[in-house]
């Protein structure tokens, strides 16, 4: 089982840094005081560069070994967001907390290495989250389209059903433990094949929360997020099979099953309409 890492806290100038002990030795803290410098390295591959975030992938020496890591920069994209940061943790700090919530509950994510908050006069200016790459992992949609959907015969059918069952069990386990991810789409679920089975690693952790009991509304929202992404590539019987595993005994109750199906379809259509209006 993946364990939550031990962490240290360091304050350097305007930067607050949470990091694993391996990064605390040598130039680690000084390097993380302003991680923008890592983006400038020749070996850094820019994976995403948007208004709200920037993501780079690069090799980094950690504990005497070179590892591939992902660096995510959370931009302060508006004055409203900046003012709100007086009372809110940064995206990086929330990702650090979210990663540890997952790991402590027995779920997986890329190993968290560091989180950095940069503030001036209490106002957030930028923040960074550093995590270790999961070698060989692919997003759930890519794994389904490029691997499982092309697998023919009885063996291919069983592989697809096994994958859907394990994915449904992941959602059921998260919700059963009161864990909510506010964007549980296929691209935020990494799939790592391990023989005949797959293990899952979650990404985009800043929206993870833990509740005593997860509301039906939040459960539906997560299922809809998957339905509107990976669901585009699934046939109706495959979607129904996923729901059967997710609901467990509840699937045997006709009214309950119909209520779930109706709510998923209604909310999916509503989200589709909103997306069209926004031009997404």
RODO-2510 file (C-alpha; in nm, 4 decimals, decimal comma):
residues 280
     n   res          X          Y          Z
     1     x     0,0000     0,0000     0,0000
     2     x     0,1212     0,3497    -0,0833
     3     x     0,1992     0,5417     0,2365
     4     x     0,1533     0,9111     0,3133
     5     x     0,5061     1,0592     0,3228
     6     x     0,6600     1,2196     0,6265
     7     x     0,6946     1,5907     0,5641
     8     x     0,8815     1,8954     0,6862
     9     x     0,7892     2,2638     0,6856
    10     x     1,0364     2,5346     0,5869
    11     x     0,9891     2,9120     0,5680
    12     x     1,2165     3,0963     0,3230
    13     x     1,1456     3,4643     0,2615
    14     x     0,7886     3,4958     0,1327
    15     x     0,7662     3,1218     0,0565
    16     x     0,6103     2,8556     0,2784
    17     x     0,7347     2,5095     0,1793
    18     x     0,6055     2,1639     0,2713
    19     x     0,8416     1,8933     0,1490
    20     x     0,9542     1,5344     0,1969
    21     x     1,2790     1,4819     0,3940
    22     x     1,4735     1,3742     0,0818
    23     x     1,4263     1,7232    -0,0632
    24     x     1,5214     1,8985     0,2601
    25     x     1,8868     1,7995     0,2200
    26     x     2,1245     1,9947    -0,0028
    27     x     1,9864     2,2662    -0,2325
    28     x     1,6258     2,1421    -0,2157
    29     x     1,4704     2,4201    -0,0023
    30     x     1,6566     2,6966    -0,1881
    31     x     1,5490     2,5450    -0,5199
    32     x     1,1867     2,5338    -0,4066
    33     x     1,1839     2,8886    -0,2704
    34     x     1,0992     2,9923    -0,6278
    35     x     1,0254     2,6847    -0,8444
    36     x     0,9700     2,8994    -1,1556
    37     x     1,3379     2,8384    -1,2242
    38     x     1,2642     2,4704    -1,2834
    39     x     1,0412     2,5596    -1,5786
    40     x     1,3396     2,7320    -1,7428
    41     x     1,5557     2,4213    -1,7456
    42     x     1,6275     2,2802    -2,0903
    43     x     1,5109     1,9341    -1,9834
    44     x     1,1726     2,0614    -1,8610
    45     x     0,8869     1,9643    -2,0941
    46     x     0,5889     2,2000    -2,0713
    47     x     0,2829     1,9746    -2,0633
    48     x     0,0171     2,2409    -2,0132
    49     x     0,0239     2,6211    -2,0116
    50     x    -0,3093     2,7894    -1,9383
    51     x    -0,4470     3,0963    -1,7644
    52     x    -0,4951     2,9190    -1,4318
    53     x    -0,2168     2,6601    -1,4331
    54     x     0,1161     2,5625    -1,5855
    55     x     0,2495     2,2064    -1,5764
    56     x     0,6014     2,0872    -1,6519
    57     x     0,7651     1,7439    -1,6525
    58     x     1,1349     1,7109    -1,5763
    59     x     1,4019     1,4908    -1,4165
    60     x     1,5050     1,5871    -1,0639
    61     x     1,7579     1,4367    -0,8254
    62     x     1,5846     1,3227    -0,5074
    63     x     1,7638     1,1321    -0,2338
    64     x     2,0582     1,0567    -0,4620
    65     x     1,8453     0,9175    -0,7464
    66     x     1,7114     1,0921    -1,0566
    67     x     1,3334     1,0744    -1,0823
    68     x     1,0843     1,2196    -1,3236
    69     x     0,8501     1,4657    -1,1572
    70     x     0,5579     1,6896    -1,2436
    71     x     0,5610     2,0539    -1,1385
    72     x     0,2253     2,2319    -1,1330
    73     x     0,2087     2,6097    -1,0968
    74     x    -0,1173     2,7640    -0,9791
    75     x    -0,1468     3,1161    -1,1171
    76     x    -0,3231     3,4002    -0,9391
    77     x    -0,5436     3,4803    -1,2362
    78     x    -0,7684     3,7566    -1,0978
    79     x    -0,7849     4,0158    -0,8226
    80     x    -1,0937     3,8482    -0,6827
    81     x    -0,8997     3,5229    -0,6483
    82     x    -0,6068     3,7064    -0,4921
    83     x    -0,8222     3,8791    -0,2323
    84     x    -0,9940     3,5515    -0,1510
    85     x    -0,6531     3,3975    -0,0846
    86     x    -0,6392     3,5925     0,2425
    87     x    -0,8808     3,3344     0,3827
    88     x    -0,8089     3,0344     0,1593
    89     x    -0,5208     2,7943     0,1237
    90     x    -0,3466     2,7930    -0,2125
    91     x    -0,4105     2,5326    -0,4802
    92     x    -0,0735     2,3760    -0,3996
    93     x    -0,1461     2,3525    -0,0268
    94     x    -0,4879     2,2016    -0,0986
    95     x    -0,3262     1,9475    -0,3325
    96     x    -0,0787     1,8542    -0,0586
    97     x    -0,3644     1,8031     0,1857
    98     x    -0,5701     1,6142    -0,0746
    99     x    -0,2814     1,3796    -0,1536
   100     x    -0,2379     1,2949     0,2117
   101     x    -0,6122     1,2408     0,2590
   102     x    -0,6066     0,9898    -0,0267
   103     x    -0,2954     0,8081     0,0906
   104     x    -0,4127     0,7853     0,4509
   105     x    -0,7406     0,6325     0,3286
   106     x    -0,5575     0,3709     0,1208
   107     x    -0,5888     0,5262    -0,2265
   108     x    -0,3118     0,6129    -0,4724
   109     x    -0,1706     0,9230    -0,6331
   110     x     0,1668     1,0319    -0,7680
   111     x     0,3917     1,0568    -0,4622
   112     x     0,3663     1,4116    -0,3209
   113     x     0,7100     1,5721    -0,2931
   114     x     0,6517     1,9387    -0,2113
   115     x     0,4033     2,2239    -0,1987
   116     x     0,5072     2,5889    -0,2101
   117     x     0,3021     2,8996    -0,1300
   118     x     0,4349     3,2444    -0,2203
   119     x     0,2614     3,5362    -0,0497
   120     x     0,3118     3,9107    -0,0226
   121     x     0,1335     4,0987     0,2549
   122     x    -0,0737     3,7870     0,3170
   123     x    -0,1937     3,7800    -0,0442
   124     x    -0,1109     3,4795    -0,2567
   125     x     0,1097     3,5533    -0,5588
   126     x     0,1632     3,1958    -0,6848
   127     x     0,1897     2,8394    -0,5611
   128     x     0,3473     2,5139    -0,6791
   129     x     0,2842     2,1430    -0,6301
   130     x     0,5552     1,8865    -0,7034
   131     x     0,4784     1,5158    -0,7391
   132     x     0,6529     1,2065    -0,8676
   133     x     0,5566     1,0596    -1,2034
   134     x     0,3799     0,7218    -1,2113
   135     x     0,5848     0,5360    -1,4774
   136     x     0,3777     0,3442    -1,7302
   137     x     0,0448     0,4954    -1,6238
   138     x    -0,2061     0,6327    -1,8763
   139     x    -0,5256     0,8291    -1,8355
   140     x    -0,8370     0,6121    -1,8122
   141     x    -0,9765     0,7338    -2,1447
   142     x    -0,6505     0,6697    -2,3301
   143     x    -0,6191     0,3225    -2,1762
   144     x    -0,9751     0,2352    -2,2776
   145     x    -0,9512     0,3661    -2,6351
   146     x    -0,5999     0,2517    -2,7206
   147     x    -0,5869    -0,0739    -2,5250
   148     x    -0,9151    -0,2221    -2,4069
   149     x    -1,1477    -0,1259    -2,6928
   150     x    -0,9079    -0,2887    -2,9406
   151     x    -0,8894    -0,6160    -2,7505
   152     x    -1,1125    -0,8706    -2,9261
   153     x    -1,2817    -1,1972    -2,8404
   154     x    -1,3852    -1,3347    -2,5039
   155     x    -1,0569    -1,2225    -2,3507
   156     x    -1,1159    -0,8630    -2,4558
   157     x    -1,4700    -0,8693    -2,3187
   158     x    -1,3436    -0,9957    -1,9831
   159     x    -1,0679    -0,7356    -1,9693
   160     x    -1,3142    -0,4536    -2,0315
   161     x    -1,5568    -0,5848    -1,7719
   162     x    -1,2756    -0,6285    -1,5209
   163     x    -1,1574    -0,2730    -1,5778
   164     x    -1,5085    -0,1288    -1,5427
   165     x    -1,5673    -0,3301    -1,2256
   166     x    -1,2440    -0,2070    -1,0663
   167     x    -1,3191     0,1513    -1,1694
   168     x    -1,6690     0,1292    -1,0184
   169     x    -1,5197    -0,0183    -0,7007
   170     x    -1,2816     0,2784    -0,6829
   171     x    -1,5735     0,5234    -0,6925
   172     x    -1,7715     0,3189    -0,4405
   173     x    -1,4735     0,2981    -0,2036
   174     x    -1,4032     0,6724    -0,2274
   175     x    -1,7646     0,7604    -0,1575
   176     x    -1,7924     0,4980     0,1148
   177     x    -1,5046     0,6672     0,2979
   178     x    -1,6604     1,0110     0,2558
   179     x    -1,3976     1,1264     0,0046
   180     x    -1,5067     1,3680    -0,2659
   181     x    -1,3012     1,4741    -0,5692
   182     x    -1,4572     1,7767    -0,7368
   183     x    -1,3429     1,6793    -1,0897
   184     x    -1,3413     1,3004    -1,1180
   185     x    -1,3283     1,2828    -1,4979
   186     x    -1,1377     1,0174    -1,6918
   187     x    -0,8319     1,2390    -1,7519
   188     x    -0,7829     1,2729    -1,3755
   189     x    -0,7673     0,8964    -1,3246
   190     x    -0,4369     0,7346    -1,4174
   191     x    -0,4493     0,3643    -1,5007
   192     x    -0,1468     0,1429    -1,4406
   193     x    -0,1757    -0,2120    -1,5812
   194     x    -0,0397    -0,4759    -1,3446
   195     x    -0,0738    -0,8107    -1,5151
   196     x    -0,4409    -0,8906    -1,5613
   197     x    -0,5591    -0,6065    -1,3352
   198     x    -0,5198    -0,2305    -1,3141
   199     x    -0,4444     0,0071    -1,0312
   200     x    -0,5683     0,3665    -1,0286
   201     x    -0,3944     0,6900    -0,9320
   202     x    -0,5864     1,0165    -0,8923
   203     x    -0,4739     1,3559    -1,0227
   204     x    -0,5801     1,7202    -0,9668
   205     x    -0,6033     1,6884    -0,5922
   206     x    -0,6828     2,0453    -0,4860
   207     x    -1,0568     1,9720    -0,4865
   208     x    -1,0486     1,6679    -0,2583
   209     x    -1,2542     1,6910     0,0600
   210     x    -1,3524     1,4447     0,3288
   211     x    -1,7020     1,4359     0,4804
   212     x    -1,8600     1,2272     0,7512
   213     x    -2,1154     1,1167     0,4968
   214     x    -2,1057     1,2036     0,1293
   215     x    -2,4308     1,3510     0,0005
   216     x    -2,6257     1,1942    -0,2849
   217     x    -2,5742     1,5150    -0,4846
   218     x    -2,1950     1,4860    -0,4671
   219     x    -2,2050     1,1163    -0,5520
   220     x    -2,4178     1,1907    -0,8578
   221     x    -2,1835     1,4713    -0,9602
   222     x    -1,8827     1,2364    -0,9613
   223     x    -2,0673     0,9690    -1,1585
   224     x    -2,1822     1,2315    -1,4097
   225     x    -1,8249     1,3575    -1,4512
   226     x    -1,7182     1,0081    -1,5540
   227     x    -2,0279     0,9549    -1,7680
   228     x    -1,9616     1,2730    -1,9676
   229     x    -1,5981     1,1772    -2,0345
   230     x    -1,5207     0,8052    -2,0387
   231     x    -1,8922     0,7391    -2,0924
   232     x    -1,8609     0,8771    -2,4461
   233     x    -1,6706     0,5614    -2,5415
   234     x    -1,8919     0,3089    -2,3596
   235     x    -2,1958     0,1252    -2,4873
   236     x    -2,5182     0,1264    -2,2852
   237     x    -2,4649    -0,2293    -2,1455
   238     x    -2,1161    -0,1291    -2,0278
   239     x    -2,2504     0,1791    -1,8504
   240     x    -2,5198    -0,0307    -1,6846
   241     x    -2,2621    -0,2865    -1,5729
   242     x    -2,0496    -0,0083    -1,4187
   243     x    -2,3523     0,1226    -1,2297
   244     x    -2,4406    -0,2271    -1,1105
   245     x    -2,0984    -0,2690    -0,9497
   246     x    -2,1008     0,0838    -0,8081
   247     x    -2,4440     0,0491    -0,6450
   248     x    -2,3885    -0,3040    -0,5185
   249     x    -2,7014    -0,4324    -0,3465
   250     x    -2,8845    -0,1097    -0,4310
   251     x    -2,8916    -0,2121    -0,7967
   252     x    -3,1350    -0,4952    -0,7139
   253     x    -3,3974    -0,2427    -0,5995
   254     x    -3,5772    -0,1411    -0,9182
   255     x    -3,6951     0,2003    -0,8009
   256     x    -3,3547     0,2907    -0,6621
   257     x    -3,1813     0,1828    -0,9826
   258     x    -3,4235     0,3832    -1,1969
   259     x    -3,3808     0,6871    -0,9750
   260     x    -3,0031     0,6745    -1,0177
   261     x    -3,0249     0,6306    -1,3936
   262     x    -3,2719     0,9170    -1,4257
   263     x    -3,0614     1,1525    -1,2121
   264     x    -2,7423     1,0669    -1,4023
   265     x    -2,9065     1,1268    -1,7403
   266     x    -3,0783     1,4502    -1,6353
   267     x    -2,7637     1,5949    -1,4790
   268     x    -2,5456     1,4847    -1,7728
   269     x    -2,7772     1,6626    -2,0182
   270     x    -2,7847     1,9730    -1,8017
   271     x    -2,4051     1,9811    -1,7890
   272     x    -2,3856     1,9281    -2,1647
   273     x    -2,6147     2,2266    -2,2242
   274     x    -2,4087     2,4465    -1,9920
   275     x    -2,0915     2,3406    -2,1687
   276     x    -2,2402     2,4323    -2,5080
   277     x    -2,3413     2,7767    -2,3831
   278     x    -1,9881     2,8387    -2,2586
   279     x    -1,8452     2,7158    -2,5874
   280     x    -1,6510     2,4289    -2,4287
***
